[in-house]
Amino acid sequence: MSIARNIWHDVHMQTASFNSSGATITVPPGIALRPVVDGWTDLSISDLSPVGDERPARATLRLEYSESKGLFEVAAFGIDRGDLPFEVSGALLRTVRVHAIARDAIFAALPSWLREIAQLRTLGARGGLRSFAEFDLSGDDAVLLTALVYRIAEISGENPALAVAESIGLKQRTATNWVQRARTAGFMTDIDHGKAARRVAQAIKPLWNAHLSEVFTSLKAGEGTASEATHGND
């Protein structure tokens, strides 16, 4: 599976291409992962170098899923300056947001039906999914959604309980309670909930599309920034 798309970091649109490979691994609550991701993304060097050049450099990376740790690890990472006039020094490398780039790459390892859920955390600024009047998942489906958001954040090396709070629109203590409900229901340990998870993802998709429509309408009107339009909060 491959994914090529535009990634937004701050107000810069960058092009990226990531490919996933390897024998599929299924993790709770029923997410099929490809365990190796490799590819590249353009970087805006105006954020990295005093030369202020708007031309992009390119970052290459390879991620590998660690079953013992339950997350993707950066196995290889590099910067190609192309024809830009700067040295790839240790000081410059320290300014590169490797985790943010790796998080974007992990999208390529996820099944396509899960990608809207994987991007829900960007709804935190508007109050999460519960900011939509149409958000009416049943108790069981809401708990399964919690497990899906939690697992995606976990495999990305992020704070999973915080991801649940921001994605759904919950206070931290309430999010922790929902996570515990997901554990009790077996969603955190069983891998046989794939069919139900797809149904939940399908129910979420219209809300995500409505959010994107609102954001792009605001962008056309000159309100907001490009970073609001898709995933990538640091």
Secondary structure as UniProt FT lines:
FT   STRAND          2..9
FT   TURN            10..11
FT   STRAND          12..21
FT   STRAND          25..27
FT   TURN            28..30
FT   STRAND          31..33
FT   STRAND          36..44
FT   HELIX           45..47
FT   TURN            50..51
FT   STRAND          56..66
FT   TURN            67..70
FT   STRAND          71..80
FT   TURN            82..83
FT   HELIX           90..93
FT   TURN            94..95
FT   HELIX           98..106
FT   HELIX           107..109
FT   HELIX           112..114
FT   HELIX           115..118
FT   HELIX           120..126
FT   HELIX           129..131
FT   TURN            133..134
FT   HELIX           139..155
FT   TURN            156..157
FT   HELIX           160..168
FT   HELIX           172..184
FT   TURN            185..189
FT   HELIX           194..220
FT   TURN            221..222
FT   HELIX           226..228
//
